[in-house]
Amino acid sequence: MPIYELVCKACGHEENLLCSWEKRQEAVCSQCGSDGLTQKYTSIGIIGSKSGASSASAAPPRQSGFT
């Protein structure tokens, strides 16, 4: 289940909400009770890897060809 980072338009309070997309649409601010919450778009965190790849096996940086 995703974690949504939300900001209240009314009071500016920020909070995290762990819920389904349907329940996220029904969320209200825990500080002021407003239903004017907007989602912050942030990077995602990925824990672990099933492929077994590591940063050591990544391709080397590209060369520009200019000297």
For each residue, the residues with C-beta under 8 A, 3 or more apart:
1: 18 19 20
2: 18 19 21
3: 16 17 18
4: 16 17 18 19 24 27 39
5: 14 15 16 39 40 42
6: 14 15 16 17 24 27 37 38 39 40
7: 12 13 14 37 38 39 40
8: 11 12 13 14 15 29 31 32 34 36 37
9: 34 36 37 38
10: 29 32 34 36
11: 8 29 31 32 34
12: 7 8
13: 7 8 29 30 31 32
14: 5 6 7 8 40
15: 5 6 8 29 30
16: 3 4 5 6
17: 3 4 6 24 27
18: 1 2 3 4
19: 1 2 4 23 24 27
20: 1 23 24
21: 2 24 25
22: 25 26
23: 19 20 26 27
24: 4 6 17 19 20 21 27 39
25: 21 22
26: 22 23
27: 4 6 17 19 23 24 35 37
28: 33 34 35 37
29: 8 10 11 13 15 32 33 34 35 36 37
30: 13 15
31: 8 11 13
32: 8 10 11 13 29
33: 28 29
34: 8 9 10 11 28 29 37
35: 27 28 29
36: 8 9 10 29
37: 6 7 8 9 27 28 29 34
38: 6 7 9
39: 4 5 6 7 24
40: 5 6 7 14
41:
42: 5
43:
44:
45:
46: 49
47:
48:
49: 46 52 53
50:
51:
52: 49
53: 49 57 58
54: 57 58
55: 58
56:
57: 53 54
58: 53 54 55
59:
60:
61:
62:
63:
64:
65:
66:
67:
